[in-house]
Amino acid sequence: MGDNMREDQVKNPRHSAFYYIKKGLHFVTTVIMYVVLLILILVAILYTLYFLDQKRNLDKGISKPPLFNAYVIISPSMVPTINVEDAIIIKRVDEDELKKGDIITFNSTDYRYSGVTVTHRIVGIETTKDGKKLYTTKGDNNNTPDSTRISYENIYGKAYLRVPMVGYIQYFLVQSSYGWIIAVVIPCLGIIIYDIIKLIETIKRSVQPPKKRKKNYREKKLKNKDVDKDKRRRFK
């Protein structure tokens, strides 16, 4: 009886090491595919909103920053709030919506970093005699505020969402020559091969003669009964 049970476990793919390896690979590739898909969907949504907003502004003859935009952080000036290689999603806001403590992305007017896009926190707001607001900014990880104040015209938007470590994914997929193959092509091939194997097994079962299928079903049922009896006998 014990020999029959061991033989049944060997024949049953659900008890083989290959089965568990195959299921594990399928799970990992599926997770990777869903992550990549979510990132692509997010990028597509942002680009769609960007295109529609820019088209509307052009039709009105207005020059404004995009309604939404995304940036990858390459400086540690905002650690630990925002780490290097994190991505942030910003939204264009009206001047009245900006307040002290907000994290904003802007075009630096500092002579040392002129034209560089910077993401820092607003630490002070001053209003000039002519009613214009000037913003003092500082990186959370910096000891002193930025040397120059910025006006609303230089602000691209306010940070609303941080996505950790997206920069590493971007570098892996875009800049490395093998990243796209490992992250997308190989998982796709793995899923396709797995589905083909399942399809072949299904076709084999469907073309099997009815009598043979019934016979195999009876034999499997009898083996399961024998296994249950053997288990009860061992527990006794």
N, C-alpha and C positions, 0 to 999 in steps of 0.2 A: 504493500500500500504506500509506504514511504517513497519507494522508487517511482511509483506512478505520479505521486505529487511533484517530485523533483523534475520528472520528465515534462509534466504539464507546465511548470514554471519556466523551463527552458524554451518550450515551444511557444508560450504566450509572450508576445513582444512587450507587453506591459510590465513584465518582470525582468527584461533584459537591460543591460547597461546602455546599449545603443538607443533604446527607446527614451531613456531619461536624458541622454546627451542631446538627442534630436529635439526633444521638448524644450530643453534649456536653451539651445541655440535659437529655436523659433521664438521663445519668449524675449530673449535679448534683442534679436533683430527687430521684432515687432515694437519694442520700447524705443529703440533708436529711430525707427521709421516714424513713429508718432511724434517724437521730439522734433525731428527735422521738419515734419509736416506742420507742426504748430508754429515753428519759427518762420517757415515760408508763408503760412497764412497771415501771421502778424505783419511780416514785411509787405505782403500784398495789400493788406488793409491800409497800412501807413502810406504806401505809394498811391493808392486810390484816393485817399483823403487829401494827400499832397497835391495830386493832379487836379482834383475838383476845386480845391481852394485856390490854387494858383490861377486856374482858368477864370474863376469868378473875379479875382482881383484884377486880372488883365482886362477883362471885359469892362470893369469899372474904372480902369486906369489908375489903380492903386498899387503901390509897391509895399508889400508886407512880407515878413518871414513866413515860412510854411505853418499851417495850423498845428501839425504834429511833425516831430522829427525825432531821430534817434542818434545817439552818439556813444562811442566806446571810450571809456576813460583810460588815459595812458599815463596820468600823473598821480602820485600818491598824496596830493594836496588835500583831498577830502577824506582820507582814511581816518577813522574806520567807518564813517557813514557810507562812503562809496569807495570801493577798493579798485585797484588797478585791474583792467580788463573787464570790469563790470560795464554793462550798458545801461543807459538811462533813456527814458522816453520823455520828451518835453512837449509842452503845449503852449502855443502863443496865447498870451493873456493881455487884457487891457491894463493900462498903467495904474488904474485905481485898485486893481486886484493884488498888486505887489505890496508886500509888507516885510518888515524886519523878521529875519529868520527863514525866509524862503530861499530855496536853492535855485539858482538861475544859471542859464547858459548864455554867454554873451561874447561879443567880439571885443577883445582886449584893446584898450587904448594906451596901455603902458608902452613906453618907447622900447623896452626890452623885449616885449612880446606882441608888438603891434601886428594886428591882423590875425592873431592866434585865437582859436575858439577855446574859452575857459568856462569851467563849471565851478562856481563858488557860492557861498552863502551871503545873503544881504545882512550886514551888521549895522548899517546906518543909512538913514534917508534924510537928505537936506533939501530944502526948497529955496531956490534963489529969489532975488527980488522980482524978477520977471515971471515968477510962478513955475519955473522949470525945476523938475526934481532930479537930483543927482544921488546915485547909489554908491555906497561904500561896501566893498565886498571883501571876503576873506575865506581862505581855505580852512576847513576844520583842523587840518594837520599843520597849518602854518602858524608861526609865532606872531606875525604882524599882519595887519590888513594890507590889501593891495595898494600900491603907491598912487594910483589914479582912480578917480571916481568916474562912473559911467552914466550915460543918459539912457533914457528909455529906447531911443533909436538904435542903440547898440545891443539891445537885449533880444535874443532869439526866442526865449520862452522860459517857462517855469518847469522844473523837474517834477514829474508826477509818479514815475515808476522806475524802480531799479531792477534790472535782470542780472543776477550774478554770473560772472565768468563767461559771458557770451563772447567776449573778445577772443578767448582761447578757441572757442568753436569756430569763430569767423576765421581766425588764422589757420586752423586745421583744415577747414573746408576750402578756403579761397587761396591762401598763399602757399600752402604745402602741395606739392605735385601729386601726392598719393592720398591726401585726406578725403577728397570727394569719392575716390574709388573705395576706400575702406568704409566710409560712413554711409554711403548710399548704394553703390553698385553691388558690393558683396552682399550686404543684407538683402537687397532685392533678389539677387540670384538665389540666396539661401531660401527665401520664402517661396520663390517660384519652384525650385527643385522639391521642396517639402510638399507643396501642393500637387505637383506632378506625381510624386510617389503615392500620395493619398488617392489621387484620381485613378491611378493604375490599380491600386488595391481594390477600390470601389468597383471598377470595371470587371476585375477578375471575379469578385463575389457575385456580380450581377449576371455574368455569363456562365456561372457554375450550374450544372444540372440540378433541377429541383430535388431529385432523390438524394443526390450527394449532399446538398445543403441540409436536408432533413436529417440525414445520417450523421453529419458533422455536428448538427445541433444536439441530437440525442447523445452522441458520445461526449460532447462537452458538458451536457447536463449531468450525465452519469459520473463523469470525473469530478464535477463540482460537489456532487453528493458524497462521493468517496472521500474527498478532501475534508468536507464538513464532519463526516463520521470519524476520520482519523484525528481531527482536531479535538472533537469531544472525547475521544478515547484517551488522548494525551492529557487533557485537563482533568479527567477522572483519576 
